[in-house]
């Protein structure tokens, strides 16, 4: 079974209560997905846009992302 991790972009539109979601990138490992996530967050200068990691079970915990980033630093 393939493990696919999605990097999801969420865009908030001002006072609208319905944000927009878009699959920005996909990866086959948490390490690679974290690299993509860090790169996208670093390049992002728009406060209305945020990125999250999702797999088949839901959103990844923030602590897991931070540990993965620290190990690769």
N, C-alpha and C positions, 0 to 999 in steps of 0.2 A: 504494500500500500504506500503510495506516494504521500509525503508530508508536504503540503503547500501552505506557506504563510503569506498572507496578504498584507500589504502596506496600504492602508485606507486613508484617503485625504478627506477631511471634513471641512466644509466651507460654511460659515455662518453669514447670512445676508442681513446685516443691520438688525432691525427690530423684528424680522421674520422669525417665527417659531419653528420653521421647517428647514433644518440645515440640509446641505447637499453632500452626498457621499460618492466617492469615486475610487475605484481600485487603481492606485498609482503604480504599483509594482508588485511582483510576486517573487518568492524565493523558496528554495527547497530545504533550507536550513535556517535555524534561528540566528546563527552567526551572520549569515549573508543578509538576512532580513534586517538585522540590527544595523549592519553597515549602511544599507539603503536608507533606513529610518534616520540615522544620525546625519547622513549627507543631506537628505531632504529637509530636516529640521534646521540644519546649519545654513542652508541656502534660502530658507523661508524668511522673509521680512514682513509678511502680512499677518497681522494679529487675528484676522478672521479665518485663517487656514491653520489646521492642526493635523497631525499624522498619528496613526495608531497601528499596532500590529494585531492581526486576527488570524486564528487558525480554525479548524473545524469545531473547536469547543468554545470559541468566543475570544474576547480581547485578552491579550497578555497583560500580566501584572507589571506595573511600573518598576518595581524592584528588580524583576528579572531583566528588564532592558538595561537598567543601570549597571547591574553586575556584568552583563555581557559586554557593555561598552568599556568598563573598567579593565576587564581581562584583555581586551584588544588594544588598549592604550599603550 
